[in-house]
Amino acid sequence: MPDLTLHQLRTRHVGPIDLHIAAGECVCIRGASGSGKSLLLRAIADLDPHRGDVRLDARPCSAMPAPAWRRQVALVMAESAWWAETVGAHFSDGCDPAWLARLGLPAAALDWEVARCSTGERQRLALLRTLMRRPAALLLDEPTGNLDADSTARVEALLDHYRRTQGAALLWISHDPRQAGRVARRCFVLEDGTLREDRPEEGTRW
């Protein structure tokens, strides 16, 4: 899997940002509400106007069609979009039942109507939907923000498994410094539009 590199990336009140995330590495960003964490992820995913450069190894974002880029550099938002009535209709790339089980969800979850799913179930299913596409890099906008402790641990474990087995680069937004200490070897705080390196809290790091 390729590295993810940001060079002088700017969007609205965020930037310039320089950051390199190696294949198989997880980097965590924290910051106050409104500091621009989600804006940064949207710029990396080429969803919002931006200046500067984002690359997967030697492949710049600007040289790839937007849908192709977003398949490789996938943004997982806290509240993802659902456009069909049933869960299974959103899994065009199939679904690994073992990964459903890892997230504490039954195989029958694919037959559920989206409207009957809780916020936490939708969040876990949206993450799984993205992982089935095998992206090279994951942009995670508080992927456990709506989850209880057990489901949070399950999501962290699955993302650890994906990072290690697929060699994916992960950029993880979290409000929880303890989580940052668990999942990332490098942590940053986004403040006044710039990244400041932050020592993660002690924990079992990936």
N, CA and C atoms as a LAMMPS dump frame, in Angstrom:
ITEM: TIMESTEP
0
ITEM: NUMBER OF ATOMS
618
ITEM: BOX BOUNDS ff ff ff
-5.0000000000000000e+02 5.0000000000000000e+02
-5.0000000000000000e+02 5.0000000000000000e+02
-5.0000000000000000e+02 5.0000000000000000e+02
ITEM: ATOMS id mol type element x y z
1 1 1 N 0.842 -1.193 0
2 1 2 C 0 0 0
3 1 3 C 0.886 1.256 0
4 2 1 N 0.422 2.348 -0.604
5 2 2 C 1.231 3.554 -0.69
6 2 3 C 1.139 4.434 0.557
7 3 1 N 2.114 5.336 0.669
8 3 2 C 2.086 6.365 1.692
9 3 3 C 1.097 7.458 1.292
10 4 1 N 0.658 8.245 2.28
11 4 2 C -0.194 9.406 2.036
12 4 3 C 0.588 10.648 2.473
13 5 1 N 0.722 11.606 1.566
14 5 2 C 1.525 12.796 1.838
15 5 3 C 0.733 14.062 1.543
16 6 1 N 0.718 14.979 2.501
17 6 2 C 0.127 16.304 2.321
18 6 3 C 1.257 17.318 2.231
19 7 1 N 1.18 18.195 1.224
20 7 2 C 2.202 19.226 1.062
21 7 3 C 1.528 20.578 0.878
22 8 1 N 1.718 21.45 1.87
23 8 2 C 1.176 22.815 1.82
24 8 3 C -0.325 22.811 1.504
25 9 1 N -1.039 21.89 2.121
26 9 2 C -2.476 21.776 1.882
27 9 3 C -3.216 22.879 2.636
28 10 1 N -4.087 23.585 1.931
29 10 2 C -4.878 24.671 2.509
30 10 3 C -6.34 24.515 2.116
31 11 1 N -7.221 24.771 3.069
32 11 2 C -8.643 24.847 2.792
33 11 3 C -9.288 25.754 3.822
34 12 1 N -9.967 26.774 3.347
35 12 2 C -10.612 27.743 4.226
36 12 3 C -9.638 28.224 5.294
37 13 1 N -9.945 28.038 6.598
38 13 2 C -9.062 28.568 7.641
39 13 3 C -8.028 27.549 8.117
40 14 1 N -7.854 26.469 7.37
41 14 2 C -6.907 25.422 7.743
42 14 3 C -5.726 25.416 6.782
43 15 1 N -4.524 25.391 7.338
44 15 2 C -3.33 25.261 6.522
45 15 3 C -2.417 26.466 6.604
46 16 1 N -1.228 26.294 5.983
47 16 2 C -0.767 25.144 5.196
48 16 3 C -0.4 23.954 6.089
49 17 1 N -0.724 22.752 5.604
50 17 2 C -0.465 21.521 6.343
51 17 3 C 0.51 20.661 5.559
52 18 1 N 1.581 20.254 6.228
53 18 2 C 2.526 19.266 5.693
54 18 3 C 2.491 18.051 6.613
55 19 1 N 2.26 16.885 6.038
56 19 2 C 2.162 15.671 6.848
57 19 3 C 2.426 14.459 5.972
58 20 1 N 3.194 13.532 6.496
59 20 2 C 3.461 12.267 5.805
60 20 3 C 3 11.129 6.69
61 21 1 N 2.165 10.239 6.133
62 21 2 C 1.684 9.061 6.845
63 21 3 C 2.148 7.845 6.063
64 22 1 N 2.962 7.035 6.681
65 22 2 C 3.506 5.86 6.003
66 22 3 C 2.437 4.794 5.839
67 23 1 N 2.611 3.94 4.86
68 23 2 C 1.734 2.776 4.713
69 23 3 C 1.78 1.956 5.991
70 24 1 N 0.613 1.603 6.507
71 24 2 C 0.555 0.828 7.733
72 24 3 C 0.69 1.637 9
73 25 1 N 0.661 2.962 8.88
74 25 2 C 0.786 3.835 10.057
75 25 3 C -0.551 4.488 10.37
76 26 1 N -0.795 4.73 11.657
77 26 2 C -1.967 5.485 12.091
78 26 3 C -1.501 6.777 12.753
79 27 1 N -2.014 7.887 12.285
80 27 2 C -1.746 9.209 12.859
81 27 3 C -3.067 9.765 13.364
82 28 1 N -3.056 10.344 14.551
83 28 2 C -4.278 10.872 15.154
84 28 3 C -4.202 12.388 15.261
85 29 1 N -5.327 13.04 15.005
86 29 2 C -5.448 14.495 15.146
87 29 3 C -6.573 14.799 16.117
88 30 1 N -6.278 15.674 17.082
89 30 2 C -7.294 16.183 17.991
90 30 3 C -7.393 17.696 17.79
91 31 1 N -8.394 18.282 18.406
92 31 2 C -8.55 19.729 18.304
93 31 3 C -9.912 20.151 18.791
94 32 1 N -10.035 21.419 19.127
95 32 2 C -11.301 21.948 19.622
96 32 3 C -12.359 21.913 18.519
97 33 1 N -13.617 21.911 18.94
98 33 2 C -14.712 21.992 17.975
99 33 3 C -14.574 23.261 17.151
100 34 1 N -14.697 23.111 15.826
101 34 2 C -14.558 24.253 14.938
102 34 3 C -13.134 24.55 14.507
103 35 1 N -12.179 23.74 14.947
104 35 2 C -10.78 23.995 14.585
105 35 3 C -10.476 23.624 13.145
106 36 1 N -11.356 22.823 12.519
107 36 2 C -11.163 22.498 11.108
108 36 3 C -10.749 21.069 10.841
109 37 1 N -10.912 20.19 11.814
110 37 2 C -10.498 18.79 11.628
111 37 3 C -11.255 18.131 10.485
112 38 1 N -12.576 18.292 10.475
113 38 2 C -13.377 17.693 9.403
114 38 3 C -13.099 18.363 8.066
115 39 1 N -12.867 19.665 8.082
116 39 2 C -12.523 20.379 6.846
117 39 3 C -11.24 19.815 6.246
118 40 1 N -10.27 19.525 7.096
119 40 2 C -9.007 18.962 6.614
120 40 3 C -9.246 17.612 5.937
121 41 1 N -10.036 16.753 6.565
122 41 2 C -10.308 15.45 5.96
123 41 3 C -11.05 15.596 4.639
124 42 1 N -11.995 16.524 4.585
125 42 2 C -12.751 16.725 3.344
126 42 3 C -11.845 17.23 2.225
127 43 1 N -10.87 18.052 2.563
128 43 2 C -9.925 18.525 1.546
129 43 3 C -9.054 17.378 1.044
130 44 1 N -8.582 16.537 1.957
131 44 2 C -7.757 15.393 1.563
132 44 3 C -8.541 14.461 0.658
133 45 1 N -9.831 14.299 0.958
134 45 2 C -10.687 13.43 0.146
135 45 3 C -11.144 14.086 -1.148
136 46 1 N -10.718 15.311 -1.397
137 46 2 C -11.074 16.062 -2.6
138 46 3 C -12.581 16.312 -2.682
139 47 1 N -13.187 16.574 -1.521
140 47 2 C -14.606 16.906 -1.466
141 47 3 C -14.838 18.412 -1.392
142 48 1 N -13.839 19.161 -0.926
143 48 2 C -13.932 20.615 -0.814
144 48 3 C -12.793 21.259 -1.588
145 49 1 N -12.981 22.499 -2.061
146 49 2 C -11.887 23.203 -2.737
147 49 3 C -10.675 23.336 -1.81
148 50 1 N -9.493 23.203 -2.394
149 50 2 C -8.281 23.308 -1.599
150 50 3 C -7.114 23.673 -2.503
151 51 1 N -6.051 24.115 -1.873
152 51 2 C -4.778 24.353 -2.559
153 51 3 C -3.718 23.461 -1.941
154 52 1 N -2.614 23.332 -2.641
155 52 2 C -1.575 22.432 -2.178
156 52 3 C -1.707 21.069 -2.831
157 53 1 N -1.045 20.093 -2.251
158 53 2 C -0.905 18.795 -2.91
159 53 3 C -1.175 17.67 -1.92
160 54 1 N -1.891 16.649 -2.391
161 54 2 C -2.064 15.398 -1.651
162 54 3 C -1.659 14.279 -2.59
163 55 1 N -0.838 13.349 -2.094
164 55 2 C -0.34 12.278 -2.954
165 55 3 C -0.461 10.914 -2.284
166 56 1 N -0.761 9.914 -3.094
167 56 2 C -0.573 8.517 -2.736
168 56 3 C 0.697 8.072 -3.448
169 57 1 N 1.782 7.95 -2.693
170 57 2 C 3.098 7.756 -3.296
171 57 3 C 3.32 8.842 -4.352
172 58 1 N 3.52 8.463 -5.602
173 58 2 C 3.797 9.453 -6.642
174 58 3 C 2.543 9.944 -7.348
175 59 1 N 1.37 9.471 -6.936
176 59 2 C 0.136 9.82 -7.639
177 59 3 C -0.561 10.995 -6.97
178 60 1 N -0.529 12.174 -7.591
179 60 2 C -1.21 13.321 -6.994
180 60 3 C -2.715 13.232 -7.158
181 61 1 N -3.415 13.767 -6.199
182 61 2 C -4.874 13.812 -6.258
183 61 3 C -5.349 14.479 -7.545
184 62 1 N -4.663 15.547 -7.953
185 62 2 C -5.081 16.323 -9.119
186 62 3 C -4.991 15.539 -10.414
187 63 1 N -4.235 14.427 -10.419
188 63 2 C -4.057 13.636 -11.643
189 63 3 C -5.035 12.477 -11.736
190 64 1 N -5.926 12.349 -10.749
191 64 2 C -6.867 11.234 -10.732
192 64 3 C -8.29 11.747 -10.758
193 65 1 N -9.208 11.064 -11.463
194 65 2 C -10.626 11.435 -11.372
195 65 3 C -11.091 11.354 -9.924
196 66 1 N -11.952 12.28 -9.523
197 66 2 C -12.377 12.354 -8.126
198 66 3 C -12.932 11.032 -7.598
199 67 1 N -13.814 10.312 -8.345
200 67 2 C -14.323 9.046 -7.809
201 67 3 C -13.217 8.012 -7.575
202 68 1 N -12.227 7.971 -8.459
203 68 2 C -11.124 7.02 -8.301
204 68 3 C -10.288 7.372 -7.069
205 69 1 N -10.043 8.669 -6.872
206 69 2 C -9.284 9.114 -5.701
207 69 3 C -10.021 8.739 -4.415
208 70 1 N -11.315 8.998 -4.387
209 70 2 C -12.089 8.76 -3.154
210 70 3 C -12.262 7.28 -2.858
211 71 1 N -12.122 6.462 -3.858
212 71 2 C -12.152 5.007 -3.61
213 71 3 C -10.864 4.562 -2.945
214 72 1 N -9.759 5.22 -3.29
215 72 2 C -8.465 4.882 -2.71
216 72 3 C -8.206 5.603 -1.388
217 73 1 N -8.688 6.837 -1.287
218 73 2 C -8.521 7.654 -0.075
219 73 3 C -9.927 7.898 0.465
220 74 1 N -10.372 7.007 1.331
221 74 2 C -11.781 6.939 1.704
222 74 3 C -12.049 7.685 3.01
223 75 1 N -13.047 8.547 2.968
224 75 2 C -13.474 9.294 4.146
225 75 3 C -14.642 8.573 4.809
226 76 1 N -14.497 8.306 6.107
227 76 2 C -15.571 7.723 6.91
228 76 3 C -16.024 8.783 7.903
229 77 1 N -17.221 9.291 7.723
230 77 2 C -17.731 10.355 8.561
231 77 3 C -18.522 9.77 9.733
232 78 1 N -18.705 10.58 10.764
233 78 2 C -19.463 10.132 11.932
234 78 3 C -20.897 9.804 11.554
235 79 1 N -21.459 10.565 10.628
236 79 2 C -22.812 10.308 10.121
237 79 3 C -22.733 10.144 8.618
238 80 1 N -22.779 8.927 8.138
239 80 2 C -22.64 8.655 6.712
240 80 3 C -23.996 8.646 6.014
241 81 1 N -23.954 8.827 4.71
242 81 2 C -25.191 8.861 3.917
243 81 3 C -25.69 7.447 3.642
244 82 1 N -27.024 7.307 3.599
245 82 2 C -27.678 6.05 3.238
246 82 3 C -28.734 6.385 2.194
247 83 1 N -28.711 5.68 1.066
248 83 2 C -29.561 6.064 -0.063
249 83 3 C -30.559 4.974 -0.473
250 84 1 N -30.477 3.801 0.159
251 84 2 C -31.418 2.721 -0.14
252 84 3 C -32.098 2.286 1.156
253 85 1 N -33.182 1.539 1.033
254 85 2 C -33.957 1.172 2.217
255 85 3 C -33.26 0.12 3.079
256 86 1 N -32.581 -0.831 2.445
257 86 2 C -31.964 -1.914 3.205
258 86 3 C -30.453 -1.727 3.319
259 87 1 N -29.888 -2.284 4.375
260 87 2 C -28.452 -2.194 4.597
261 87 3 C -27.687 -2.867 3.473
262 88 1 N -28.095 -4.081 3.092
263 88 2 C -27.36 -4.859 2.106
264 88 3 C -27.233 -4.182 0.753
265 89 1 N -28.191 -3.336 0.41
266 89 2 C -28.151 -2.637 -0.877
267 89 3 C -26.964 -1.688 -0.978
268 90 1 N -26.337 -1.352 0.15
269 90 2 C -25.2 -0.431 0.161
270 90 3 C -23.858 -1.157 0.056
271 91 1 N -23.888 -2.488 0.004
272 91 2 C -22.65 -3.266 -0.011
273 91 3 C -22.422 -3.855 -1.4
274 92 1 N -22.169 -2.988 -2.36
275 92 2 C -21.954 -3.44 -3.738
276 92 3 C -20.675 -4.257 -3.877
277 93 1 N -19.749 -4.106 -2.937
278 93 2 C -18.497 -4.872 -2.976
279 93 3 C -18.567 -6.119 -2.116
280 94 1 N -19.765 -6.474 -1.68
281 94 2 C -19.918 -7.636 -0.823
282 94 3 C -19.633 -7.298 0.631
283 95 1 N -19.766 -8.292 1.487
284 95 2 C -19.543 -8.082 2.911
285 95 3 C -18.983 -9.353 3.528
286 96 1 N -17.905 -9.219 4.265
287 96 2 C -17.276 -10.358 4.94
288 96 3 C -18.022 -10.615 6.246
289 97 1 N -18.709 -11.75 6.371
290 97 2 C -19.46 -12.016 7.603
291 97 3 C -18.576 -12.057 8.84
292 98 1 N -17.303 -12.425 8.662
293 98 2 C -16.394 -12.446 9.806
294 98 3 C -16.149 -11.036 10.327
295 99 1 N -16.106 -10.07 9.416
296 99 2 C -15.91 -8.678 9.844
297 99 3 C -17.17 -8.119 10.486
298 100 1 N -18.335 -8.547 10.012
299 100 2 C -19.577 -8.183 10.708
300 100 3 C -19.521 -8.671 12.152
301 101 1 N -19.101 -9.915 12.332
302 101 2 C -19.026 -10.487 13.672
303 101 3 C -18.012 -9.728 14.529
304 102 1 N -16.906 -9.324 13.926
305 102 2 C -15.907 -8.555 14.671
306 102 3 C -16.506 -7.27 15.244
307 103 1 N -17.477 -6.723 14.539
308 103 2 C -18.123 -5.489 14.982
309 103 3 C -19.344 -5.745 15.857
310 104 1 N -19.576 -7.009 16.198
311 104 2 C -20.705 -7.339 17.053
312 104 3 C -22.037 -7.281 16.35
313 105 1 N -22.021 -7.51 15.036
314 105 2 C -23.248 -7.455 14.237
315 105 3 C -23.532 -8.819 13.627
316 106 1 N -24.796 -9.234 13.575
317 106 2 C -25.132 -10.543 12.988
318 106 3 C -25.128 -10.488 11.469
319 107 1 N -25.007 -11.638 10.83
320 107 2 C -25.067 -11.69 9.371
321 107 3 C -26.396 -11.157 8.856
322 108 1 N -27.45 -11.308 9.661
323 108 2 C -28.779 -10.83 9.269
324 108 3 C -28.852 -9.31 9.184
325 109 1 N -27.809 -8.614 9.661
326 109 2 C -27.819 -7.143 9.613
327 109 3 C -27.933 -6.628 8.18
328 110 1 N -27.47 -7.407 7.218
329 110 2 C -27.545 -6.978 5.824
330 110 3 C -28.99 -6.927 5.328
331 111 1 N -29.884 -7.638 6.009
332 111 2 C -31.293 -7.638 5.624
333 111 3 C -32.105 -6.572 6.36
334 112 1 N -31.484 -5.876 7.286
335 112 2 C -32.2 -4.866 8.053
336 112 3 C -32.574 -3.676 7.181
337 113 1 N -33.654 -3.016 7.545
338 113 2 C -33.944 -1.709 6.974
339 113 3 C -33.074 -0.669 7.685
340 114 1 N -32.542 0.254 6.918
341 114 2 C -31.673 1.277 7.492
342 114 3 C -32.404 2.046 8.587
343 115 1 N -33.696 2.286 8.396
344 115 2 C -34.468 3.089 9.343
345 115 3 C -34.562 2.436 10.72
346 116 1 N -34.383 1.109 10.805
347 116 2 C -34.486 0.451 12.106
348 116 3 C -33.147 0.383 12.832
349 117 1 N -32.083 0.796 12.173
350 117 2 C -30.754 0.731 12.777
351 117 3 C -30.551 1.895 13.746
352 118 1 N -29.879 1.614 14.843
353 118 2 C -29.503 2.673 15.774
354 118 3 C -28.364 3.498 15.168
355 119 1 N -28.072 4.637 15.782
356 119 2 C -26.963 5.48 15.311
357 119 3 C -25.655 4.708 15.351
358 120 1 N -25.433 3.956 16.431
359 120 2 C -24.205 3.184 16.547
360 120 3 C -24.109 2.065 15.524
361 121 1 N -25.225 1.411 15.234
362 121 2 C -25.221 0.366 14.213
363 121 3 C -24.924 0.957 12.841
364 122 1 N -25.532 2.082 12.528
365 122 2 C -25.245 2.724 11.235
366 122 3 C -23.788 3.123 11.14
367 123 1 N -23.203 3.605 12.233
368 123 2 C -21.805 4.017 12.194
369 123 3 C -20.891 2.823 11.93
370 124 1 N -21.15 1.702 12.59
371 124 2 C -20.316 0.518 12.364
372 124 3 C -20.512 -0.047 10.959
373 125 1 N -21.747 -0.046 10.476
374 125 2 C -22.013 -0.558 9.137
375 125 3 C -21.403 0.334 8.059
376 126 1 N -21.418 1.635 8.27
377 126 2 C -20.808 2.55 7.3
378 126 3 C -19.301 2.334 7.225
379 127 1 N -18.678 2.092 8.367
380 127 2 C -17.245 1.79 8.371
381 127 3 C -16.982 0.502 7.596
382 128 1 N -17.766 -0.53 7.868
383 128 2 C -17.573 -1.81 7.18
384 128 3 C -17.797 -1.664 5.681
385 129 1 N -18.811 -0.902 5.293
386 129 2 C -19.085 -0.642 3.877
387 129 3 C -17.849 -0.064 3.187
388 130 1 N -17.156 0.834 3.868
389 130 2 C -15.947 1.438 3.304
390 130 3 C -14.798 0.44 3.25
391 131 1 N -14.616 -0.34 4.299
392 131 2 C -13.509 -1.292 4.328
393 131 3 C -13.624 -2.343 3.229
394 132 1 N -14.841 -2.685 2.842
395 132 2 C -15.037 -3.689 1.796
396 132 3 C -14.491 -3.229 0.449
397 133 1 N -14.293 -1.929 0.283
398 133 2 C -13.721 -1.422 -0.974
399 133 3 C -12.195 -1.482 -0.974
400 134 1 N -11.603 -1.866 0.167
401 134 2 C -10.154 -2.009 0.306
402 134 3 C -9.406 -0.713 -0.063
403 135 1 N -9.729 0.412 0.565
404 135 2 C -9.002 1.643 0.256
405 135 3 C -7.554 1.579 0.739
406 136 1 N -6.696 2.347 0.095
407 136 2 C -5.291 2.405 0.479
408 136 3 C -5.075 3.297 1.694
409 137 1 N -5.956 4.273 1.878
410 137 2 C -5.854 5.19 3.009
411 137 3 C -7.251 5.439 3.559
412 138 1 N -7.333 5.566 4.882
413 138 2 C -8.603 5.818 5.547
414 138 3 C -8.546 7.149 6.282
415 139 1 N -9.535 7.988 6.043
416 139 2 C -9.707 9.247 6.745
417 139 3 C -10.89 9.055 7.688
418 140 1 N -10.624 8.998 8.973
419 140 2 C -11.615 8.577 9.961
420 140 3 C -12.03 9.766 10.823
421 141 1 N -13.266 10.211 10.639
422 141 2 C -13.764 11.375 11.378
423 141 3 C -14.566 10.887 12.593
424 142 1 N -13.862 10.716 13.708
425 142 2 C -14.45 10.223 14.954
426 142 3 C -15.28 8.948 14.71
427 143 1 N -14.629 7.89 14.256
428 143 2 C -15.361 6.671 13.869
429 143 3 C -16.018 5.939 15.033
430 144 1 N -15.702 6.326 16.271
431 144 2 C -16.343 5.692 17.435
432 144 3 C -17.135 6.709 18.248
433 145 1 N -17.43 7.859 17.669
434 145 2 C -18.056 8.946 18.411
435 145 3 C -19.421 8.616 18.981
436 146 1 N -20.157 7.696 18.35
437 146 2 C -21.508 7.36 18.802
438 146 3 C -21.588 5.984 19.466
439 147 1 N -20.428 5.436 19.846
440 147 2 C -20.403 4.04 20.293
441 147 3 C -20.116 3.908 21.78
442 148 1 N -20.626 2.8 22.35
443 148 2 C -20.308 2.486 23.739
444 148 3 C -18.915 1.861 23.807
445 149 1 N -18.463 1.562 25.021
446 149 2 C -17.088 1.099 25.207
447 149 3 C -16.817 -0.206 24.467
448 150 1 N -17.769 -1.152 24.497
449 150 2 C -17.56 -2.441 23.841
450 150 3 C -17.459 -2.269 22.325
451 151 1 N -18.374 -1.493 21.744
452 151 2 C -18.346 -1.286 20.299
453 151 3 C -17.119 -0.481 19.881
454 152 1 N -16.702 0.462 20.726
455 152 2 C -15.477 1.219 20.444
456 152 3 C -14.282 0.286 20.368
457 153 1 N -14.177 -0.631 21.324
458 153 2 C -13.064 -1.581 21.319
459 153 3 C -13.096 -2.464 20.074
460 154 1 N -14.295 -2.857 19.637
461 154 2 C -14.423 -3.683 18.439
462 154 3 C -13.966 -2.925 17.188
463 155 1 N -14.371 -1.659 17.08
464 155 2 C -13.971 -0.858 15.921
465 155 3 C -12.461 -0.639 15.923
466 156 1 N -11.902 -0.318 17.075
467 156 2 C -10.459 -0.128 17.158
468 156 3 C -9.714 -1.393 16.743
469 157 1 N -10.208 -2.557 17.182
470 157 2 C -9.553 -3.821 16.843
471 157 3 C -9.643 -4.121 15.351
472 158 1 N -10.794 -3.851 14.74
473 158 2 C -10.946 -4.11 13.307
474 158 3 C -10.059 -3.177 12.488
475 159 1 N -9.994 -1.918 12.88
476 159 2 C -9.142 -0.979 12.155
477 159 3 C -7.661 -1.335 12.328
478 160 1 N -7.284 -1.824 13.485
479 160 2 C -5.926 -2.303 13.692
480 160 3 C -5.639 -3.476 12.759
481 161 1 N -6.587 -4.41 12.677
482 161 2 C -6.445 -5.559 11.776
483 161 3 C -6.311 -5.094 10.329
484 162 1 N -7.153 -4.161 9.91
485 162 2 C -7.107 -3.677 8.531
486 162 3 C -5.77 -2.972 8.257
487 163 1 N -5.335 -2.131 9.17
488 163 2 C -4.069 -1.418 8.991
489 163 3 C -2.908 -2.373 8.809
490 164 1 N -2.873 -3.41 9.648
491 164 2 C -1.749 -4.351 9.604
492 164 3 C -1.799 -5.259 8.383
493 165 1 N -2.972 -5.791 8.066
494 165 2 C -3.068 -6.767 6.976
495 165 3 C -3.08 -6.115 5.601
496 166 1 N -3.616 -4.908 5.509
497 166 2 C -3.705 -4.22 4.216
498 166 3 C -2.608 -3.182 4.03
499 167 1 N -1.891 -2.842 5.091
500 167 2 C -0.849 -1.824 4.992
501 167 3 C -1.4 -0.44 4.731
502 168 1 N -2.602 -0.176 5.211
503 168 2 C -3.255 1.102 4.923
504 168 3 C -2.729 2.216 5.818
505 169 1 N -2.697 3.422 5.264
506 169 2 C -2.387 4.626 6.041
507 169 3 C -3.683 5.153 6.647
508 170 1 N -3.673 5.425 7.955
509 170 2 C -4.872 5.893 8.657
510 170 3 C -4.635 7.284 9.228
511 171 1 N -5.563 8.187 8.954
512 171 2 C -5.585 9.495 9.595
513 171 3 C -6.875 9.564 10.395
514 172 1 N -6.754 9.586 11.714
515 172 2 C -7.871 9.349 12.636
516 172 3 C -8.14 10.615 13.433
517 173 1 N -9.336 11.166 13.327
518 173 2 C -9.76 12.285 14.152
519 173 3 C -10.438 11.743 15.402
520 174 1 N -9.977 12.177 16.574
521 174 2 C -10.578 11.729 17.823
522 174 3 C -10.557 12.876 18.829
523 175 1 N -11.607 12.965 19.629
524 175 2 C -11.645 13.957 20.703
525 175 3 C -11.073 13.392 21.996
526 176 1 N -10.775 12.097 22.002
527 176 2 C -10.386 11.399 23.223
528 176 3 C -8.87 11.171 23.252
529 177 1 N -8.138 11.854 24.136
530 177 2 C -6.682 11.662 24.171
531 177 3 C -6.285 10.242 24.543
532 178 1 N -7.122 9.544 25.325
533 178 2 C -6.804 8.157 25.679
534 178 3 C -6.891 7.259 24.45
535 179 1 N -7.899 7.502 23.602
536 179 2 C -7.985 6.734 22.375
537 179 3 C -6.801 7.023 21.468
538 180 1 N -6.435 8.291 21.36
539 180 2 C -5.274 8.646 20.542
540 180 3 C -4.03 7.9 21.006
541 181 1 N -3.881 7.772 22.326
542 181 2 C -2.735 7.044 22.854
543 181 3 C -2.772 5.566 22.548
544 182 1 N -3.985 5.017 22.387
545 182 2 C -4.11 3.592 22.069
546 182 3 C -3.834 3.299 20.608
547 183 1 N -4.325 4.155 19.713
548 183 2 C -4.357 3.777 18.3
549 183 3 C -3.229 4.367 17.461
550 184 1 N -2.57 5.421 17.942
551 184 2 C -1.621 6.131 17.089
552 184 3 C -0.227 6.204 17.702
553 185 1 N 0.77 6.134 16.853
554 185 2 C 2.146 6.349 17.298
555 185 3 C 2.522 7.823 17.24
556 186 1 N 1.837 8.563 16.395
557 186 2 C 2.046 10.018 16.336
558 186 3 C 0.699 10.709 16.473
559 187 1 N 0.679 11.784 17.268
560 187 2 C -0.541 12.548 17.479
561 187 3 C -0.26 14.029 17.254
562 188 1 N -1.278 14.721 16.757
563 188 2 C -1.177 16.155 16.522
564 188 3 C -2.432 16.834 17.052
565 189 1 N -2.289 18.118 17.364
566 189 2 C -3.42 18.974 17.702
567 189 3 C -3.548 20.02 16.602
568 190 1 N -4.76 20.17 16.067
569 190 2 C -5.019 21.199 15.066
570 190 3 C -5.462 22.453 15.797
571 191 1 N -4.691 23.517 15.651
572 191 2 C -4.925 24.751 16.392
573 191 3 C -4.503 25.934 15.533
574 192 1 N -5.4 26.915 15.407
575 192 2 C -5.118 28.087 14.574
576 192 3 C -4.72 27.698 13.157
577 193 1 N -5.328 26.633 12.662
578 193 2 C -5.11 26.222 11.285
579 193 3 C -3.856 25.428 11.029
580 194 1 N -3.07 25.156 12.068
581 194 2 C -1.822 24.424 11.878
582 194 3 C -1.77 23.216 12.805
583 195 1 N -0.92 22.262 12.453
584 195 2 C -0.748 21.056 13.261
585 195 3 C 0.424 21.242 14.215
586 196 1 N 0.166 20.929 15.481
587 196 2 C 1.206 20.924 16.503
588 196 3 C 1.351 19.503 17.017
589 197 1 N 2.572 18.971 16.953
590 197 2 C 2.761 17.595 17.416
591 197 3 C 2.487 17.508 18.907
592 198 1 N 1.812 16.439 19.3
593 198 2 C 1.357 16.267 20.667
594 198 3 C 1.766 14.877 21.137
595 199 1 N 2.262 14.795 22.337
596 199 2 C 2.653 13.496 22.878
597 199 3 C 1.396 12.738 23.27
598 200 1 N 1.14 11.559 22.684
599 200 2 C -0.06 10.812 23.044
600 200 3 C 0.013 10.307 24.469
601 201 1 N -1.161 10.146 25.087
602 201 2 C -1.188 9.583 26.427
603 201 3 C -0.674 8.147 26.398
604 202 1 N -0.105 7.736 27.517
605 202 2 C 0.412 6.377 27.586
606 202 3 C -0.707 5.375 27.392
607 203 1 N -0.449 4.347 26.633
608 203 2 C -1.452 3.321 26.389
609 203 3 C -0.853 2.234 25.528
610 204 1 N -1.662 1.283 25.149
611 204 2 C -1.212 0.207 24.264
612 204 3 C -1.361 0.693 22.837
613 205 1 N -0.236 1.118 22.233
614 205 2 C -0.284 1.7 20.905
615 205 3 C -0.078 0.645 19.849
616 206 1 N -0.639 0.9 18.671
617 206 2 C -0.506 -0.027 17.539
618 206 3 C 0.928 0.016 17.035
